[in-house]
Amino acid sequence: MPKVIDHELRRRQVVDALLRLTAERGLDEVSVAKVAAAAGVSVGLVQHYFANKDEMLLLAFHTIDERFDERLRAWLETAGGAPEDVPVRSLVREVLLQLMPLDQERADEVRVWLAFCARSVGTPQLAKVYETAMLRRVEQMSDAVRRGQEAGEIPAGLDPSAEALQLLAFAEGLAQQALLASGHIAAELVVDAVDVQLGRVFLSSVTGENA
């Protein structure tokens, strides 16, 4: 009887290996052969799924996005079940914290994110994917700001799109600094910086917030 191959599982093995290698050694050190060895599969199998490094990096990028969404859904289940059931400040705070390198998984994701951004500069296909992802995040954050204004948590005079862009730009910059200067920037300081930024936008804090 022929062996049944779980192609999705194999693809995930390859992506997980790519994430590990990129986080540990940087994108320049990643090759099809090294990814295959780390995943425990043949070079031919990796080439069957991915024509080149950019295709591997593209799936890694989407995987990071999926992991972020999964963590946020898990948090929502414990916090209230749906975005509209929790204070907007708490939701935005969790979004920003999930983007921070506060544990090994998120630190690895930030490393891959930075590698993707750097390669996107000279690769139009990757740049388009990055643009689409960021526009989606800005739109989601803008919606959150508008809901915060409707709930009286955020001043009505603020521009939702501008605030969303500023919050996300702050998060991306802080995540990079926290990763590259991790020996000098403690996790507590990262969380404090997020709370200070939220204090700039929101009228008051929410009782019981923690990292």
N, C-alpha and C positions, 0 to 999 in steps of 0.2 A: 504494500500500500504506500503510495507516495507521501512524503512528509509534507504536512501543511505548514506553510510559513506565514507567520503573523507579520505582515509588512509594516503595519503601523508601529508595532513593538520594536521592530528593527530600526525604523526611522527614529524613534525616540531614543534608542540606545546610541545612535550616531549623534543626535542632537545633544544628549547629556554629555557625551564624550567631548563634543565640540565646546560646550559651555565650560567644562572643567579645564580643558587645555587653554582656552582663551583667557580664562581667569588666572590660571597659574603661570602661563608663559607669554601671553600676549598674542595678538592675531598674527603677527609676522612669523611666529614659530609654528603656526598651525598649517598642516598639510593633509592631503587626503590619506596618505600612508599613516601619519601619526594619529589621525582621528580613527582610522580603521583599527589600529593596534589598541588604542585606548578603549574602543567599543567592543573589542573582541570579535571583530568580523573581518571579512576579506576586503582588500582594496577594491576589488571588482564590485562588491555589494555597495560600498559607499558611492562609487562612480555610477552605479545603477540608479541611485536615488538623487544624486547631486552631480551636476556637470562640472561645477567649479566651487571655489571657496565662497564666492558671493552667494551662491544658492544655499550653502550650508549656513552662512551667517544670517541670511534672510529668515530661514526657519528658526534659527536660534532667537532672533529678534521677536518673532511672533510667539515663540514659546515663553519668553520673558513676559510679554504682554498677557498671555494666558495665565501665567502663574500669579501675576499681580491681580488679575480679575478674580481668580480663585480665592486668594487670601482676603480680598475685600468682601467677597460673598460670604466667606466663613465668618468674618467679623460682623457683618450685618445680621447674620443668623443669631448671633449671641447678643447683639445690641438692640435688635428690634424687628428684624425680618425684612425690612425694605427701606430704601433711602428716605422715603417720606415719613418713616416712623421714628427717626432719630433726629436729635438736634443737628442742624446743618453744620455748626462749628465742629461737632464731634466727627461727623462724616468727613469734612474737609481735612481735619487733623489726621484722621486715620489714612486718608489718601496720601498726604504728604509724608507721613511716617513710613508707609509701605514703600516709598521711593528711596528711603534712606538706607545706607549700608549698616544697619544695626545688628545684623547677624551674618553668618557665613553665606547663607543662600542669597540674601539681598546684596551683600558685598560682591559676590560673583556676578550677579546680574548687572550691577552698576559697571563693573569692569567690561562686560560684554557690550553693554549699552554705549560706553565710551568708545570702544573699538568700532562699533557699528557707525557711530556718528563720525568718527575720523575717516573711515573708509567711504562714507556717503559723500564727503566733500568732492571726491573725484569720480564718483560712480552715480550717474543720473538715476538708474533704476533703484538703488538703495536710497538715494536722496528723496525720491518720490514716496517711498514707503515711510520714511521718517516723517515727511511732511504730512502725510495722511494720518499717521498715528498721533502726531502732535495736535493737528487740527481737531481730531476727535476728542483728545483730552481737554483742549481749550474749550470746546463746545460743552463738554460735560461739566467742567468747572464753572463755566459761565451760567449754566442752568442752576448749579448749586448756589452760586452767589445770588441769583434772582430769587430763588426759594428762600434764601436767608433774608433778603430784603422784605419779602412778603410776610415772613414770620417775625419781623422786627428785630432780627439778630444782627443785621448789617444796615448801615445808613443808606437811606433811599437815594441819596445823591451820588453814590459811587457808580462808575460805569462797569457793568458786569464783565464785559469782554476784556477791558483793560486790567481789572483786578484778577481775573482768571489767568491772563498771560503773565502778570507779575508774580502770582503765587507759584505757577509752574516753573517760571524762570528762576525764581528763588530756590525752589526745590532741586532743580537740576544742578545749579551752582553749588548749593550746600552739599548735595550728595557727592559731587566730585571732590570738593574740599575735604569732606569727612573721610573719603576713601584714601585720597593721596596723602593726607596728613593725619592718618588714623592714630599715630603715636602721640599726637599732641591734641587731638580733638576727641574728648571722651563722648560716649553715647549720651550721657546726661546733658552735655553742652549742646549736642545736636537737637535733642528734644526741646531744650530751653529755647533754642533759636527758632524752632518751629512755632512754639507758643508765643514768642515775641512777635513773630510775623502775623500770626492769627490775631493778636491783640491790636494790630494796626488796622485790621479789616472789620473784626467783629466788635460788638458793643460790650460784651461781657463773656466771661469764661463759663464752662459747664462743669458742675460739680462732679468729682469722681474721675476726671480724666487721668490716664496714665499711659506710659509708653507701651 
